[in-house]
Amino acid sequence: MSNNTSYSTRLSGSLISMALLIAAAYLLQDLLILLSFALVLSLLLLPASKWMESKGLPRALAIFVAIVLTFALISSLLFVAGLQIMEFSSELPLFAKKTEKWVSSLQSFISSNFNISRRKQMLELSNELMALLKNSGVIISTTFSTALHAITALILVPVFTFFFLFYRDFFEQFLQKVFPKTEGQVLTKVMEKTGSVVQGYLVGLLVVMLIVGVLNSVGFWWIGVEYPVFFGFLTGVLLLIPYIGIWMGALLPILLSLITLSPSHALAVVAWVAAAQFIEANFITPLVVGSKVSMNPMVAMLALLCGELLWGIPGLILALPLTAVMKVIFDSIPSLEPYGFLLGEAPERAKETKAP
């Protein structure tokens, strides 16, 4: 719109455009989530691909090797996790017996303190189970749909990652045609900075996951939880889901310690995880990741909320790297610099100087 257009007209146009973008992001979420994961992964693998190309490998082969090595590493980690799960499942009968004893003692406690007989407790439990069975069709279909989406993503994300890396020069030429008034060097710098921000964020996140995994493994071992390394690194890996991921991973060791050890041990696990999350959120993540993604906490929280509302759990995972990319783009376009400033870290308040 030209400068002669009235402010109300420009504001209406901006709001309508924003509403259309949000609607498109919601309606096309399956496709956009797939492409976003592929784009983030391609930015992470770009340095390795460039390095192999500089050593004489053809681009297609270099990209293929980088993708295969990445998924081989992920598969190895999943294989180790699977072995731990198989070992854990072999002791399920023992855990079931302990669970039965714990439930029996819990029923006795409820019966003696709340005057609710065991028969009434079992009746309420059976009613809840019947309600759950009535909804079993919905649960099974939802589980099947989720599994199908996950399998599709595992197949298509590497394919689109390959295309993003292989045709990166083509995409750069496309952007130069879209923004003909922007100098080629400026556009190249923006793309390089975008890649470095995402790479720095992902590498920093991996370091944070490793530190939290080690910290929780030591804590669980000290408390006496069985399989401390497995559960410790599970909480670390689930940091991919900000704020709630660590508690999703801690749910199993909490329940396990409650059943096999004692309520005090379960409280100790809760306290340790809470302390680990506090240290991670206030010290480790700002130190390791904060320098890579210059974003103020309020914007980060809003980005996570919007990502979860639009795309659910994948939106939580993608919210921060995509917002960091938006900030780089906003900072590079003069008309959008104020929005880039709004997304960035708030400047420190100047200290008031006392008059002599």
C-alpha positions in Angstrom: 0.0 0.0 0.0 1.2 3.5 -0.8 1.9 6.1 1.8 -1.2 8.1 0.6 -3.5 5.3 1.8 -5.3 6.2 5.1 -4.0 4.6 8.3 -7.3 2.8 9.0 -7.1 1.2 5.6 -3.5 0.1 6.1 -4.4 -1.3 9.5 -7.4 -3.2 8.2 -5.3 -4.7 5.4 -2.6 -5.7 7.9 -5.1 -7.3 10.2 -6.9 -9.2 7.4 -3.5 -10.4 6.1 -2.5 -11.6 9.6 -5.9 -13.4 10.0 -5.5 -15.1 6.6 -2.0 -16.3 7.5 -3.1 -17.7 10.8 -6.1 -19.5 9.2 -3.8 -20.9 6.5 -1.3 -22.1 9.2 -4.1 -23.9 11.0 -5.8 -25.4 8.0 -2.6 -26.5 6.3 -0.9 -27.6 9.6 -0.1 -31.1 8.5 1.8 -29.9 5.5 3.4 -26.9 7.2 4.6 -29.0 10.2 6.2 -31.5 7.8 7.9 -28.7 5.9 9.0 -26.9 9.0 10.7 -29.9 10.5 12.4 -30.6 7.2 13.6 -27.0 7.0 14.9 -27.0 10.5 16.7 -30.3 9.9 18.2 -29.1 6.6 19.6 -26.0 8.4 21.1 -28.2 11.0 22.7 -30.5 8.4 23.9 -27.7 6.0 27.4 -27.3 7.5 28.1 -31.0 7.3 26.8 -31.2 3.7 28.9 -28.1 2.7 32.0 -29.7 4.4 31.7 -32.9 2.5 31.1 -31.0 -0.8 34.3 -29.1 -0.2 36.1 -32.4 0.1 35.0 -33.4 -3.4 31.8 -35.3 -2.8 28.9 -34.6 -5.2 26.1 -32.6 -3.6 23.5 -35.3 -3.8 25.9 -37.9 -2.2 27.0 -35.5 0.5 23.4 -34.7 1.5 22.5 -38.4 1.4 25.4 -39.3 3.7 24.6 -36.5 6.2 20.9 -37.6 6.4 21.8 -41.3 6.7 24.3 -40.6 9.5 21.8 -38.5 11.3 19.1 -41.1 11.2 21.6 -43.8 12.0 22.5 -41.9 15.2 18.8 -41.5 16.1 18.1 -45.2 15.3 21.0 -46.2 17.6 19.6 -44.1 20.4 16.2 -45.6 19.9 17.7 -49.1 19.9 19.4 -48.5 23.2 16.1 -47.1 24.6 14.3 -50.1 23.3 16.7 -52.4 25.1 16.0 -50.5 28.3 12.3 -50.7 27.8 12.5 -54.5 27.2 14.5 -54.9 30.4 12.0 -52.8 32.2 9.0 -54.8 30.8 10.6 -58.0 32.0 10.0 -56.8 35.6 6.4 -55.8 35.0 5.0 -58.8 36.9 6.9 -57.7 40.0 5.8 -54.1 39.6 2.2 -55.4 39.1 2.3 -57.2 42.5 3.8 -54.2 44.2 1.1 -52.0 42.5 -1.6 -54.3 43.8 -0.3 -54.0 47.4 0.0 -50.3 47.1 -3.6 -50.0 45.7 -4.8 -52.2 48.5 -3.2 -50.0 51.1 -4.6 -46.9 49.4 -8.1 -48.4 49.5 -7.7 -49.1 53.2 -6.5 -45.5 53.8 -9.5 -44.1 51.9 -11.9 -46.4 53.6 -10.7 -45.5 57.2 -10.3 -41.8 56.6 -13.1 -40.9 54.2 -15.7 -43.5 55.1 -15.9 -44.9 51.6 -16.1 -48.6 51.6 -14.0 -50.8 49.4 -17.1 -52.0 47.5 -18.1 -48.4 46.6 -14.5 -47.7 45.5 -14.5 -50.7 43.2 -18.0 -49.8 41.9 -16.7 -46.3 41.0 -13.6 -47.7 39.4 -15.7 -50.2 37.3 -17.9 -47.3 36.2 -14.9 -45.3 35.1 -13.5 -48.4 33.2 -16.9 -48.9 31.4 -16.9 -45.2 30.4 -13.4 -45.7 29.1 -14.3 -48.8 27.1 -17.2 -46.9 25.5 -14.7 -44.4 24.2 -12.2 -47.0 23.2 -13.1 -46.7 19.6 -12.2 -43.0 19.6 -9.0 -43.7 21.5 -7.9 -46.4 19.1 -8.7 -44.4 16.0 -6.9 -41.4 17.5 -3.9 -43.5 18.4 -3.9 -45.1 14.9 -4.1 -41.7 13.2 -1.2 -40.3 15.3 0.9 -43.4 14.6 0.2 -43.0 10.8 1.1 -39.3 10.9 4.4 -40.2 12.7 5.3 -42.9 10.2 4.5 -40.5 7.3 6.6 -37.8 8.8 9.6 -40.3 9.3 9.4 -41.1 5.6 8.8 -37.6 4.2 10.9 -35.4 6.4 14.2 -36.8 5.1 12.9 -36.5 1.5 12.0 -32.8 1.9 15.3 -32.3 3.8 17.2 -33.6 0.9 15.3 -31.3 -1.5 15.8 -28.2 0.7 19.6 -28.9 0.7 19.9 -30.0 -2.9 18.0 -27.0 -4.4 19.3 -24.4 -2.0 20.9 -22.4 -4.8 17.6 -22.5 -6.7 15.7 -21.2 -3.7 18.2 -18.4 -3.2 17.6 -17.3 -6.8 13.9 -17.5 -6.3 14.2 -15.2 -3.2 16.3 -12.8 -5.3 13.6 -12.6 -7.9 10.9 -12.0 -5.2 13.0 -9.2 -3.6 14.7 -7.7 -6.7 15.4 -4.4 -4.9 17.4 -6.2 -2.2 21.1 -6.6 -2.9 22.3 -10.2 -3.4 24.9 -9.9 -0.7 22.3 -8.7 1.8 20.0 -11.6 1.0 22.8 -14.1 1.3 23.8 -12.7 4.7 20.2 -12.9 5.9 20.1 -16.6 4.8 23.4 -17.3 6.5 22.4 -15.6 9.7 19.1 -17.5 9.7 20.9 -20.8 9.3 23.5 -19.9 12.0 20.7 -18.9 14.5 18.8 -22.2 14.0 22.0 -24.3 14.1 23.1 -22.5 17.3 19.7 -23.0 18.9 19.6 -26.8 18.0 23.2 -27.5 19.1 22.6 -25.5 22.3 19.4 -27.5 22.9 21.3 -30.8 22.5 23.9 -29.6 25.0 21.1 -28.6 27.5 19.4 -32.0 27.0 22.7 -33.8 27.7 23.4 -31.7 30.9 19.8 -32.2 32.2 20.0 -36.0 31.4 23.2 -36.4 33.4 21.9 -34.3 36.3 18.6 -36.2 36.6 20.4 -39.6 36.1 22.6 -38.8 39.1 19.6 -37.6 41.1 17.5 -40.6 40.4 20.5 -42.9 41.2 21.0 -41.1 44.5 17.3 -41.4 45.4 17.2 -45.1 44.6 15.0 -45.1 41.5 15.4 -48.2 39.3 16.9 -47.5 35.8 18.1 -44.0 36.7 20.1 -43.5 33.5 17.2 -44.4 31.2 14.7 -42.2 33.1 17.2 -39.4 33.5 17.9 -39.1 29.8 14.2 -39.5 29.0 13.6 -36.3 30.9 16.5 -34.7 29.0 15.2 -35.7 25.6 11.7 -34.5 26.3 13.1 -31.0 26.9 12.3 -30.8 23.1 8.8 -29.9 24.5 9.5 -26.7 26.5 8.3 -26.5 30.1 6.1 -29.6 30.2 8.4 -32.1 28.6 10.6 -32.7 31.6 7.5 -33.5 33.7 6.2 -35.8 31.1 9.5 -37.7 31.4 9.4 -37.6 35.2 6.0 -39.0 35.5 7.2 -42.7 35.2 10.0 -42.5 37.8 7.6 -40.6 40.2 5.0 -43.4 39.9 7.6 -46.1 40.0 9.2 -44.8 43.2 5.7 -44.3 44.7 4.9 -47.9 44.1 8.2 -49.7 44.6 9.8 -47.4 47.3 7.7 -45.0 49.3 5.8 -41.7 49.0 8.8 -39.9 50.5 11.0 -41.2 47.6 8.4 -40.0 45.1 8.4 -36.5 46.7 12.2 -36.6 46.5 12.0 -37.3 42.7 9.5 -34.4 42.3 11.8 -32.1 44.3 14.9 -33.1 42.3 13.1 -32.6 38.9 11.8 -29.2 40.1 15.2 -28.2 41.1 16.7 -29.4 37.8 14.1 -27.5 35.8 14.7 -24.4 37.8 18.5 -24.6 37.2 17.9 -25.5 33.5 15.5 -22.6 32.9 17.3 -19.9 34.8 21.0 -20.8 34.3 21.8 -23.5 31.8 19.5 -22.6 28.9 20.1 -18.8 29.1 23.9 -19.5 29.2 24.0 -22.1 26.4 21.1 -21.1 24.2 20.3 -17.5 25.1 23.3 -16.1 23.3 22.2 -17.9 20.1 18.5 -16.8 20.2 18.1 -13.2 21.3 14.5 -13.3 22.4 12.8 -11.9 25.5 11.0 -14.3 27.8 7.6 -12.8 27.3 7.8 -13.3 23.5 9.1 -16.8 24.0 6.2 -17.7 26.2 3.7 -16.1 23.7 5.4 -18.0 20.8 5.0 -21.3 22.7 1.4 -20.6 23.5 0.6 -19.7 19.9 2.5 -22.7 18.6 0.6 -25.1 20.9 -2.8 -23.5 19.9 -2.0 -23.8 16.2 -0.1 -27.1 15.9 -0.2 -28.8 19.3 2.9 -30.6 20.5 4.8 -30.0 17.2 4.0 -26.3 17.5 5.7 -26.3 20.9 8.8 -27.9 19.5 9.0 -25.6 16.5 7.8 -22.3 18.1 11.2 -21.0 19.3 13.3 -21.8 16.2 10.7 -20.4 13.8 10.3 -17.3 15.9 14.1 -16.8 15.9 14.0 -17.1 12.1 11.2 -14.4 12.0 13.3 -12.1 14.1 16.3 -12.4 11.8 14.0 -11.6 8.8 12.4 -8.7 10.6 15.8 -7.2 11.6 16.9 -7.3 8.0 13.9 -5.5 6.5 13.8 -1.8 7.4 10.0 -1.5 7.5 9.8 -4.5 9.9 12.7 -3.5 12.2 10.3 -2.4 15.0 8.8 -5.9 15.1 12.3 -7.4 15.2 13.1 -5.1 18.1 9.9 -6.2 19.9 10.9 -9.8 19.5 14.4 -9.3 20.8 15.8 -8.9 24.3 14.6 -5.9 26.2 17.5 -3.4 26.7 18.7 -3.0 30.3 17.3 0.1 32.1 19.8 2.8 32.3 21.1 3.3 35.8 20.0 6.6 37.2 23.0 8.8 38.0 22.9 10.8 41.1 23.6 14.5 40.9 26.8 15.5 42.6 
